[in-house]
Amino acid sequence: MVGEVSAHSAHVQVRLSTTDQLTQGDVPGAAGVVEFQLQPGNIPIQVISAQPARDHIARATFEGLTPGTSYTCSTRIGANKKTLRPGPTATFQTLPGADSSAPVRFVVVTGMNYAKFHGDDRIDRKIHLEQNNTELPKPYAGPDKALGYPALASVLKLKPHFFVGTGDNVYYDTPKEPRAQKVVELRQKWHEQFVQPRYRNLFASVPTYWMVDDHDYRKDDCDNSGDYAPSPQVALRLMLEQLPYGPHDDTDIKTYRTHRVSQDLQVWFTENRRYRSPNAMQDGPNKTIWGKTQLAWLKRTLQASDAKFKLLISPTPMIGPDDARKSDNHTNIGGFRHERTQFFSWIDEVGLDKKHLYFVCGDRHWQYHSVHPSGREEFSCGALVDANSRLGRKPGDPKSTDPKGLIRQLYAQKKRSAG
């Protein structure tokens, strides 16, 4: 897997295992070393240890790369340096950077529910209906099921320059009983997900950027309160271990960040779980999803950008509408609306409303293009997995966060689907 590519750097990681397929529901790891060689250029070879403490993941960081350049990272793997044999190979292209107007293609996804796709009979159908406004869909039954999600094959056909997973990349809490709580159980969720052949094909040619949301942080609609497993500390450990946010030894890495993709485009990835106030807290000026430090960074970097188009990619929606029953995002009544209102007002105050700032969100299992009364626009990518999709709430729905119908929807799915 290649991650967090910039115009000048990239992280590349490999997990060593005893097999390349599920064995009793997991993929056992193997201690050893990985040799990373990046070409073209006179780039030093890196040999990284893969040990149990990091789930047998070896991660190399390459810096000083050339913008808009295609690279190939070949690996050799083994129990030690004397037993190295050919390992996986990945290709990627560095971002064009601020001095280039080269065209860029990318995809944004959410909702990669392994249990629903493969048909886990432990899923509670009653709870699913209550929380998703739809009966539990049938699992995928195509002859290519063993390859994994068909949508990933469609992604590859688009030949994107990068792939953004906005969160709910795995589901620790599906099924709810038993849900994953211990480190070994949390890791198993990532193993079963990424061992699927279509994921391996994707990682071989498309670099990635990752965010997490509730299901791959702790559990549904979670915050950092509550004495249950996984704790926020364990949740953060798994994030930084499994996903290439930064170097393995950088435990202070910021999971919110921005990348200048090209002369025309800059993207922001917000962190919506680590710094939030308790969901049950009364909404007001002291309640926040982003936290003071991230919000100050977000305002500073947005105002400093001279990119023609600015995309704020968020794990959760800011406009919606969403289900009225929820309270964990910026759209929810009694949730975090005050922070959103203040942020939207600030956008107008500094003139960003006239500088092509758009919002893209994950989390919601349906696709839409919504316009807030302030003029802000949001695109929801919808679920990657068809069995995890549903139809959404519409403006004017009394069970939505917009019962008065103030939001305009330029697009909304009419038939439940994913991809």
C-alpha positions as CSV (number, residue, x, y, z in Angstrom):
1,M,0.0,0.0,0.0
2,V,1.2,3.5,-0.9
3,G,-0.1,6.3,1.2
4,E,-0.1,10.1,1.8
5,V,1.6,10.9,-1.5
6,S,2.6,14.6,-1.9
7,A,4.5,16.3,-4.6
8,H,7.8,15.3,-2.9
9,S,7.1,12.3,-0.7
10,A,5.3,9.0,-0.1
11,H,4.9,6.2,2.4
12,V,5.0,2.6,1.2
13,Q,4.0,-0.3,3.5
14,V,3.9,-4.1,3.3
15,R,2.5,-6.5,5.9
16,L,4.3,-9.9,6.1
17,S,2.1,-12.9,6.5
18,T,2.2,-16.7,6.4
19,T,-0.4,-16.8,3.7
20,D,-2.2,-14.5,1.2
21,Q,-5.7,-15.7,2.0
22,L,-7.9,-16.0,5.1
23,T,-7.1,-18.9,7.4
24,Q,-9.8,-19.5,10.0
25,G,-11.0,-15.9,9.5
26,D,-7.6,-14.2,9.8
27,V,-4.3,-13.7,8.0
28,P,-1.5,-14.7,10.4
29,G,1.5,-12.4,10.4
30,A,5.1,-13.3,10.0
31,A,8.2,-11.6,11.5
32,G,10.9,-10.6,9.0
33,V,12.3,-7.7,6.9
34,V,11.2,-5.9,3.8
35,E,13.6,-4.3,1.4
36,F,12.1,-1.3,-0.4
37,Q,13.6,0.0,-3.7
38,L,12.1,3.0,-5.4
39,Q,12.8,3.9,-9.1
40,P,13.6,6.0,-11.1
41,G,16.3,8.0,-9.5
42,N,19.3,7.4,-7.2
43,I,17.1,6.8,-4.2
44,P,18.7,4.8,-1.3
45,I,17.2,1.3,-0.7
46,Q,15.5,0.9,2.7
47,V,15.4,-2.3,4.7
48,I,12.6,-2.2,7.4
49,S,11.9,-4.7,10.1
50,A,8.3,-6.2,10.3
51,Q,7.6,-7.2,13.9
52,P,4.6,-8.3,15.9
53,A,4.4,-5.1,17.9
54,R,3.4,-3.3,14.6
55,D,1.3,-6.2,13.3
56,H,4.2,-7.3,11.0
57,I,3.8,-4.1,9.0
58,A,7.0,-2.6,7.5
59,R,6.7,1.1,6.3
60,A,9.2,3.1,4.4
61,T,9.1,6.8,3.9
62,F,10.6,8.3,0.7
63,E,11.4,12.0,0.4
64,G,12.9,14.3,-2.1
65,L,10.8,13.0,-4.9
66,T,10.0,14.9,-8.2
67,P,6.5,16.3,-8.6
68,G,4.2,14.7,-11.2
69,T,6.5,11.7,-11.7
70,S,5.6,8.0,-11.9
71,Y,7.5,5.8,-9.5
72,T,7.7,2.0,-9.0
73,C,8.4,0.6,-5.6
74,S,9.6,-3.0,-5.8
75,T,10.2,-5.1,-2.6
76,R,12.0,-8.1,-1.4
77,I,10.7,-9.9,1.7
78,G,12.1,-12.6,4.0
79,A,12.7,-13.8,7.5
80,N,16.0,-12.0,7.4
81,K,18.3,-10.2,5.0
82,K,19.9,-13.4,3.8
83,T,16.5,-15.0,2.7
84,L,15.1,-12.2,0.7
85,R,12.8,-13.1,-2.2
86,P,10.6,-10.9,-4.6
87,G,7.7,-9.3,-2.8
88,P,4.8,-7.1,-4.0
89,T,5.3,-4.1,-6.3
90,A,3.4,-0.9,-6.4
91,T,3.3,2.0,-8.8
92,F,2.2,5.6,-8.1
93,Q,2.5,9.1,-9.3
94,T,3.5,12.0,-7.1
95,L,1.1,15.0,-7.0
96,P,1.7,17.6,-9.8
97,G,2.1,20.3,-7.2
98,A,1.4,24.0,-7.1
99,D,3.4,24.8,-10.2
100,S,1.5,22.4,-12.5
101,S,-2.0,22.5,-14.0
102,A,-1.9,18.8,-15.0
103,P,-5.4,17.2,-14.8
104,V,-6.0,14.9,-11.8
105,R,-8.6,12.1,-11.3
106,F,-9.5,10.7,-7.9
107,V,-12.2,8.8,-6.1
108,V,-13.7,9.2,-2.7
109,V,-15.4,6.3,-0.9
110,T,-16.9,5.2,2.5
111,G,-18.9,2.4,4.0
112,M,-16.8,-0.7,3.2
113,N,-18.8,-3.1,5.2
114,Y,-17.2,-6.6,4.9
115,A,-19.8,-8.4,6.9
116,K,-22.8,-7.2,4.9
117,F,-21.1,-7.9,1.6
118,H,-20.1,-11.4,2.5
119,G,-23.3,-12.2,4.5
120,D,-22.6,-12.5,8.3
121,D,-25.7,-14.1,9.8
122,R,-24.9,-12.6,13.2
123,I,-26.1,-9.1,12.1
124,D,-29.2,-8.1,14.0
125,R,-31.9,-7.4,11.4
126,K,-34.2,-5.5,13.8
127,I,-31.4,-3.0,14.8
128,H,-30.4,-2.7,11.2
129,L,-33.9,-1.6,10.2
130,E,-34.1,0.9,13.0
131,Q,-30.8,2.5,12.3
132,N,-30.7,2.4,8.5
133,N,-34.4,2.9,7.5
134,T,-34.2,-0.2,5.4
135,E,-34.2,-4.0,5.7
136,L,-30.8,-5.6,5.7
137,P,-30.0,-6.1,2.0
138,K,-29.0,-9.5,0.7
139,P,-25.2,-10.1,0.5
140,Y,-23.4,-10.1,-2.8
141,A,-23.9,-13.4,-4.7
142,G,-21.9,-12.9,-7.9
143,P,-19.5,-15.6,-9.1
144,D,-16.6,-13.2,-8.4
145,K,-17.5,-12.7,-4.7
146,A,-14.1,-14.2,-3.6
147,L,-12.3,-11.3,-5.3
148,G,-14.1,-8.7,-3.1
149,Y,-16.0,-5.5,-3.9
150,P,-16.9,-5.1,-7.6
151,A,-16.8,-1.3,-7.1
152,L,-13.0,-1.5,-6.7
153,A,-12.7,-3.0,-10.2
154,S,-14.7,-0.1,-11.4
155,V,-12.3,2.3,-9.6
156,L,-9.3,0.7,-11.3
157,K,-10.9,1.2,-14.7
158,L,-11.1,4.9,-14.0
159,K,-7.3,5.0,-13.6
160,P,-7.4,7.5,-10.7
161,H,-4.3,9.3,-9.5
162,F,-5.4,8.6,-5.9
163,F,-8.1,7.0,-3.7
164,V,-9.6,8.6,-0.6
165,G,-11.1,6.4,2.1
166,T,-13.2,8.8,4.3
167,G,-13.7,6.4,7.2
168,D,-15.8,3.3,8.0
169,N,-13.0,1.5,6.1
170,V,-13.7,-1.5,8.4
171,Y,-16.5,-2.1,10.9
172,Y,-15.4,-3.0,14.4
173,D,-19.0,-3.2,15.5
174,T,-20.5,-5.4,12.7
175,P,-21.8,-7.6,13.9
176,K,-22.7,-5.8,17.2
177,E,-22.5,-9.0,19.1
178,P,-19.8,-10.0,19.3
179,R,-18.0,-6.8,18.2
180,A,-14.3,-6.4,18.0
181,Q,-12.7,-5.0,21.2
182,K,-9.3,-6.5,21.7
183,V,-6.3,-5.5,19.6
184,V,-6.2,-9.0,18.0
185,E,-9.9,-8.6,17.0
186,L,-9.4,-5.1,15.7
187,R,-6.5,-6.1,13.6
188,Q,-8.4,-9.1,12.2
189,K,-10.9,-6.6,10.7
190,W,-8.2,-4.9,8.7
191,H,-6.6,-8.2,7.7
192,E,-9.8,-9.7,6.2
193,Q,-10.5,-6.4,4.4
194,F,-7.2,-5.8,2.7
195,V,-6.4,-9.4,1.8
196,Q,-9.2,-9.4,-0.7
197,P,-7.7,-9.6,-4.2
198,R,-9.4,-6.4,-5.5
199,Y,-7.9,-4.4,-2.7
200,R,-4.5,-5.9,-3.5
201,N,-4.9,-4.9,-7.1
202,L,-6.0,-1.4,-6.1
203,F,-3.0,-0.9,-3.8
204,A,-0.6,-2.1,-6.6
205,S,-1.4,0.9,-8.8
206,V,-3.4,3.6,-6.9
207,P,-2.0,5.5,-3.9
208,T,-4.3,6.2,-0.9
209,Y,-5.3,8.7,1.7
210,W,-7.2,7.5,4.7
211,M,-9.4,9.0,7.4
212,V,-11.4,7.1,10.0
213,D,-15.0,7.6,11.3
214,D,-17.0,5.9,14.1
215,H,-17.0,2.3,13.0
216,D,-13.2,2.1,12.5
217,Y,-12.5,4.2,15.6
218,R,-14.5,2.7,18.4
219,K,-18.2,2.0,17.5
220,D,-21.3,3.5,15.9
221,D,-21.6,7.3,16.6
222,C,-18.8,7.2,19.1
223,D,-17.0,9.9,20.9
224,N,-14.1,9.6,23.3
225,S,-16.2,9.2,26.4
226,G,-17.3,5.8,27.9
227,D,-15.3,3.1,29.6
228,Y,-15.4,0.5,26.9
229,A,-13.1,-1.1,24.5
230,P,-11.5,-0.1,22.3
231,S,-10.4,2.9,24.2
232,P,-9.4,6.1,22.4
233,Q,-5.8,5.3,23.0
234,V,-6.1,1.8,21.4
235,A,-8.2,3.3,18.6
236,L,-5.4,5.8,17.7
237,R,-2.8,3.1,17.9
238,L,-4.7,1.0,15.3
239,M,-5.2,4.0,13.0
240,L,-1.5,4.8,12.9
241,E,-0.5,1.2,12.7
242,Q,-2.7,0.0,9.9
243,L,-2.9,3.1,7.8
244,P,0.1,5.0,6.3
245,Y,-0.6,8.4,7.8
246,G,3.1,8.9,8.5
247,P,6.3,7.2,9.5
248,H,5.8,4.3,12.0
249,D,7.9,6.0,14.7
250,D,6.0,9.3,14.5
251,T,3.5,8.9,17.3
252,D,2.6,12.6,17.2
253,I,1.4,12.6,13.6
254,K,-1.5,14.9,12.8
255,T,-4.4,13.0,11.3
256,Y,-5.8,16.2,9.9
257,R,-3.8,17.6,6.9
258,T,-3.9,19.3,3.6
259,H,-2.3,18.5,0.2
260,R,-1.7,20.9,-2.6
261,V,-2.6,18.6,-5.5
262,S,-2.0,21.0,-8.4
263,Q,-2.1,24.6,-9.4
264,D,-5.9,24.3,-9.5
265,L,-6.7,22.0,-6.6
266,Q,-6.0,21.8,-2.9
267,V,-7.7,19.2,-0.6
268,W,-8.2,19.1,3.2
269,F,-8.8,16.0,5.2
270,T,-10.4,16.7,8.6
271,E,-10.1,14.6,11.8
272,N,-13.6,14.2,13.2
273,R,-13.3,11.7,16.1
274,R,-10.1,12.3,18.1
275,Y,-10.7,15.8,19.3
276,R,-14.5,16.0,19.6
277,S,-16.6,17.0,22.6
278,P,-19.0,14.4,24.0
279,N,-22.0,14.0,21.7
280,A,-24.3,14.4,24.7
281,M,-23.0,17.8,25.5
282,Q,-25.4,20.7,25.0
283,D,-24.7,22.4,21.6
284,G,-23.0,25.8,21.9
285,P,-19.8,27.6,21.5
286,N,-17.8,25.2,23.7
287,K,-18.9,22.1,21.8
288,T,-16.7,21.0,18.9
289,I,-15.9,18.2,16.5
290,W,-12.6,19.6,15.3
291,G,-11.1,21.1,18.5
292,K,-9.6,24.5,18.8
293,T,-6.2,23.6,17.3
294,Q,-7.6,21.9,14.2
295,L,-10.1,24.6,13.6
296,A,-7.5,27.3,13.8
297,W,-5.3,25.3,11.4
298,L,-8.2,24.8,9.0
299,K,-9.0,28.5,8.9
300,R,-5.4,29.5,8.5
301,T,-4.6,27.1,5.7
302,L,-7.9,27.7,3.8
303,Q,-7.3,31.4,3.8
304,A,-3.7,31.1,2.7
305,S,-4.5,28.8,-0.3
306,D,-4.4,30.3,-3.7
307,A,-5.7,27.1,-5.4
308,K,-8.6,27.8,-7.7
309,F,-10.6,24.9,-6.2
310,K,-10.7,23.9,-2.6
311,L,-12.2,20.6,-1.4
312,L,-12.8,20.0,2.3
313,I,-13.2,16.2,2.6
314,S,-14.9,15.2,5.8
315,P,-15.6,11.8,7.3
316,T,-19.1,13.1,8.3
317,P,-21.6,15.5,6.6
318,M,-21.9,19.2,7.2
319,I,-25.1,19.8,5.2
320,G,-27.0,16.6,4.6
321,P,-29.9,16.2,5.4
322,D,-29.3,13.3,7.8
323,D,-31.5,11.3,10.1
324,A,-33.1,13.4,12.8
325,R,-32.4,10.6,15.4
326,K,-28.6,11.2,15.2
327,S,-26.4,13.6,17.3
328,D,-22.8,13.0,16.2
329,N,-22.2,15.3,13.2
330,H,-22.5,18.9,12.1
331,T,-26.0,18.5,10.5
332,N,-27.7,17.0,13.6
333,I,-30.1,19.0,15.7
334,G,-28.6,19.0,19.1
335,G,-25.3,17.8,17.6
336,F,-22.6,20.1,16.4
337,R,-24.6,22.7,14.5
338,H,-23.2,25.7,16.3
339,E,-19.6,24.9,15.1
340,R,-20.9,24.6,11.6
341,T,-22.9,27.8,11.7
342,Q,-19.9,29.7,13.0
343,F,-17.6,28.2,10.4
344,F,-20.0,28.9,7.5
345,S,-20.3,32.5,8.7
346,W,-16.5,32.8,8.8
347,I,-16.3,31.6,5.2
348,D,-18.5,34.5,4.2
349,E,-16.6,37.0,6.3
350,V,-13.2,36.2,4.7
351,G,-14.6,35.9,1.2
352,L,-14.0,32.1,0.7
353,D,-17.6,31.8,-0.5
354,K,-16.4,33.3,-3.7
355,K,-13.3,31.2,-4.0
356,H,-14.7,27.7,-5.1
357,L,-14.7,26.0,-1.7
358,Y,-16.8,22.7,-1.7
359,F,-17.4,20.0,0.8
360,V,-17.2,16.2,0.1
361,C,-18.3,13.8,2.8
362,G,-18.4,10.1,3.6
363,D,-20.4,8.4,6.4
364,R,-23.8,8.7,4.8
365,H,-24.8,5.6,2.8
366,W,-26.4,7.4,0.0
367,Q,-25.2,9.8,-2.7
368,Y,-26.4,13.4,-3.0
369,H,-25.4,17.0,-4.0
370,S,-26.9,19.4,-1.5
371,V,-26.9,23.2,-1.3
372,H,-27.2,24.8,2.1
373,P,-29.2,28.0,2.5
374,S,-25.9,29.8,2.9
375,G,-24.8,28.7,-0.6
376,R,-22.4,26.1,0.7
377,E,-22.4,22.9,-1.5
378,E,-21.7,19.3,-0.3
379,F,-21.3,16.1,-2.3
380,S,-21.9,12.8,-0.4
381,C,-20.0,9.8,-2.0
382,G,-22.3,7.1,-0.6
383,A,-21.3,3.6,0.4
384,L,-18.8,1.6,-1.6
385,V,-20.6,-1.7,-0.8
386,D,-24.1,-2.2,-2.3
387,A,-25.3,-4.2,0.7
388,N,-24.3,-1.3,2.9
389,S,-26.3,1.4,0.8
390,R,-29.7,2.9,1.5
391,L,-31.8,5.8,0.4
392,G,-31.3,9.0,2.3
393,R,-33.5,11.5,4.0
394,K,-34.8,14.3,1.7
395,P,-35.3,18.0,2.5
396,G,-38.7,18.5,4.1
397,D,-38.8,15.0,5.6
398,P,-40.0,15.4,9.2
399,K,-37.6,12.6,10.2
400,S,-34.6,14.5,8.8
401,T,-32.4,17.2,10.0
402,D,-34.1,19.6,7.5
403,P,-37.8,19.2,8.3
404,K,-38.5,22.7,6.8
405,G,-37.0,21.8,3.5
406,L,-34.5,24.7,3.4
407,I,-31.8,22.6,1.7
408,R,-31.8,22.3,-2.1
409,Q,-30.7,19.0,-3.6
410,L,-29.3,19.2,-7.1
411,Y,-29.0,15.4,-7.1
412,A,-30.2,12.6,-4.8
413,Q,-30.3,8.8,-5.5
414,K,-33.7,7.5,-6.4
415,K,-32.7,3.8,-6.2
416,R,-30.6,2.3,-3.5
417,S,-27.1,1.4,-4.9
418,A,-23.4,1.8,-4.1
419,G,-20.2,2.3,-6.0
